[in-house]
Amino acid sequence: MTRFDQFLGATRYIADPGLLADVNAAIALERPLLVRGEPGTGKTMLAHAVAESLGRPLLTWHVKSTTQAQEGLYHYDVVQRLNDSRFGDRDVSDIRHYIRRGVLGRAFESPEQVVLLIDEIDKADIEFPNDLLRELDEMAFYIPELNETVRARHRPITIITSNAEKELPDAFLRRCVFHYIEFPDRERIGRIVDAHLPGLARDLVDAAVTRFYALRSVDGLRKKPSTSELLDWLMVLARAGVPAEELGRRMPFLGVLVKQEQDLELLARTRGWEA
C-alpha cells in the first residue's frame, strides 16, 4: 500500500493528537477534512499549517453568501469576448482564451499536489455543498464550451471549514472526515502563546490566561473570546507595559477580548469590568 506524507504539526500551529490523527486519516483516505469549532480556534490556519508542514502550495477559496459552486471550477468570460470582438484585434474564435479557471480548477490542473482550503462553506446557499459532490468525488468537471473534461492531475489535500451557521447535507458529510476543534485547555493555550509570542514575561502570561478563562466562564456571554483574541490582548498588554499584578484588579483593554455591546454591559453589571 502506498505510503503518504503525514502532518505532524507546524512551528506556530499547536495541534492536539486527535486533530493530527484526523488530518492524516483524511490524507490517507483522499477525502476532504471538514473542520468545525468556535471562531478563532485555528480552523483556517490549519490549512496553512498543513501546507507549510508538507511543503505544498496552498490554494484558498473564501466562500461568501453569494458564492456558487461553478465559480470554483471555471468562468466563461462572455463579456470580455464580446468586447474583443467589437473593439479589439484579438482572434475571438478560440473560446479557450476566455475560460478562466476557478480555485478548484487550478487545484486540479496544478503540476503538484496542493492543499485546498474551502473556507466557511456554511456561509453559502444550502445547495452549494451538494453542487460540489461530483467534483470532489470524481476529481473532475466538464466544460461544455470546450467539450472537455478537466481531471485532477493530483488529488488535492482538501480542508473545509464550517462555523455551523447552517446544517450541511448528509450526502456531503458522508464524503468527509470530520473533526471538531475543542477549545484548548490551559496547557495547550500556554504552548500556543509561546509559539506565537515567545519571550513574554511568564507572570504576565499566567495572569492574563487566568483572567481570560475567567472571562470565558461568565454565563450569558453572546461571544466568548477566542484564542486569537487572547494573543492580541497579550500583545497589547506587553506593549503597554501593564504589570501582571494589575490584572488582578482590573481588565485593561477589555475591548480587545469582548466584541459585543451586550457582553460589555453584562460584564460591567456583574463583574464591574469596564472596557
N, C-alpha and C positions, 0 to 999 in steps of 0.2 A: 504494500500500500504506500502511496506517495506521501512523504513527509511534508509538513507545511511549516512556514515560519511562525513562531509563537510570539505573542505580545507579552512582555514581562514587565510592563510599566515604562514610564519615561521620567526624565530628570525632574520635571516640575509637575508630574501628574501622579499622585499617590493613590493607586487603586487597591481595593481590598481583594482578597483571594477569590471571592465569588465573582466579582466583575472580570478579573483576569481569566477565570475559567470559562465564563460565558462568551467573552470576546474570542477566545481560542476555539470554543465549540462552533461559533458562527463561521470562523475562518475554515475550520476543518470540514464543516458541512456545506460550505459555499452558500450559506443563506444570509439574508440581512439580519443584523442585530438591531432589535427595537429596544431603545433605552428610554425609560421614564424616570421621573424623580422631581423633587422640588426645583424650582428655578434657582440657578446659582450653584447646583451641586456638581457641575462639571460634565453635563451630558454632551454639549457641543465640543468642549475641549477634549473629550475622549477621542474623537476622530483625529484631531491634531496630534494627540499623543501617539495613537496607533501609527499614523503616517510617519512621525518622527522616529519611533522605535524600529519600524520595519524598513525605513528608508524608501517609502513610497510617495509619489506625488499625491496631493490632496485636492480633490475637486469638490466644491460646495454648492449645494442647491438650497438656497434660503426660500422656504415656502411661505407664501402670503395667502390672505383670504381669497385673492383673485387668481391664484396660480392654477393653471390647467396642466394635466399630465403631458399633453402634447408639447408644451414648452420645453420640457426636459429632453425631448427626442430631437426635434428639428423644427425649423421655421422656414417657410417658403416666403421670401420677401417679394411679394407681388408688386408692392408699391415701387420698390427700387427698380424692378424690371420695367414697369410701365414708364417711369421717369427716364430710364436709359433709352427706351425705345423712342421716346418723344424728343428728348433733349441731348442725349449723349451719343457717343460714337462707338459704344461697345457692341459686340455681337450678342444680341439678346436671345438668339436661338437655342443656346445651351443653358437649360434651366439649372444645371448643376452649379453655375456661378451664383445662383440666388437661393441656394439651400444652405441655411446656417444651422450647424449642429448645436443642440442644447447641451446641458451638463451631462445628462445620461448618454447622449450620442457621443460626446467627446470621451467619456469614460470607456465606452465600448470600443472606440477606434484607437485608443491610446496604445502605443507600441509596447508599453509595460503596464503591469498591474497597478491600479491606482486605489486609493482609499476614497470612497464616495460617501459624502455626508449629505443626507436629505434631512434638513434641519426644520423641526417643528411641523411635522407632517399633519398634525391635527388642526392647524390653522386653516387648511384648505377645505373645500367642499367635501362632504362625506363620500362622494364618488371618486375623489382623487386617488385614494389607495387602491380601490378596485381597478381603476384605469391603468394602474402600473403592474397589475398581477402578471399578465402575459410577458411583459418585457423583463420583469425581474425573474420569472420562472425560466423562460427560454433564452434570456440574454440576447434578444434580437427584436428588431422592429422593422416595419415595412414603410418605404417611402413611395407612395403611388405616383408622385410626379416624375420619379426616375425609374419606376418599375424595378426597384431594388430592395433587397432585404439587407439591413446592416446587422451583422453578427459580432458579438463581443470577441475581440482577439484574446482578451484575458478577462475572466470574471472578476469584477471589482470587489474589494472588501467593502461592503455596504453597511453603514451605520445610520440608523434612522432615529431621530429624537422626537419625543412627544411630551407635552405638558399635560396630557389627559384633558384637554379642553373639550374634546369630542371622543366618543367611543369609536374605535376602529373596527372595520368589518371582520367577522370571524374568518372568512376566507383569506384575508390578508394576514391575520395573526397566525394562522396555521403555517404560513410560509416563513415565519420569523423565529429566531431565537430571541427570548425576552429577558431583560434584566431591569429590575427596579433599583436605582441607586439610593440606598438608605442614607439618611443624613449622618455624616461621620461622627464618631464618638470623640471624646477629648484627646485620646492618644493619637488618633489619625489627624484630627484638627491640628495638633501640635506639629506633626510631620509636614502637613500641608503648609503651615506658616513658615516652618524652617526652610522648605523648598522654595517658597516664593519671596520671603523676606528674611534672608539669613542675616544674622548679626544683630537682631533686635534684642534689647535687654530682656533677660528671662523673666524678671519680676514684672515688667510691663506686659509681656505676652500672657503670663499666668493670670494677672489681674484682669486683663481685657477679656480673656477667654471665659473666666468665671462670670463676669458681667454679661457677656454675650449669651451664655447658656441660661442665665437667669432671665434675660430678656426674652429668649425663645420660649421659656416656660410660662410666660404670662398668659393666662386664659383670656380668650376673646380677641387676640390679635388677628387682623384680617390677613396680614402678610408677615410671616416670620422672617427675620433677617437671614441671609444666606451666607455661605462660605465666602463668596466673592466680596460681599459687603463687609464681612469681618476683616478681610485682608485690606480693604480700602480704609476701614476705621483704624486699624493698627498703623497704617502708613501715616494717616493724618495725626494720630496721637504722637507718633515718634517725631514727625516733622515739627509739630507744635511744642515739643518738649514737655508734654504732660507727664508728670511723675506717676508711678504706679499707685502710690498711696492715695492719690486724688480720686482714682476710680472707685475707691471705697465710699466716697462721699457723694459723688455726682456722676452723671453720664455726659461728658462733653461731646460735642459734635454728634448728637443723637440723630440728626437728620441724615447722617451717612448710613445709618442702620435701618431707620424707620422711614418708610416712604408713603404712608397713608395718613391723612389728616386725622381720621377717626382713631388710628392707633396712637398717634401722638397725644390726642385728648385722653385716651384711656390711660396711658402711662402717667400723664400729669395728674390725673384724678386718683389713680390707685396707688402709684408709687412715688409721686412727687417729682418725677423726672421731666425736665423741660428740654426742648431742643436747643 
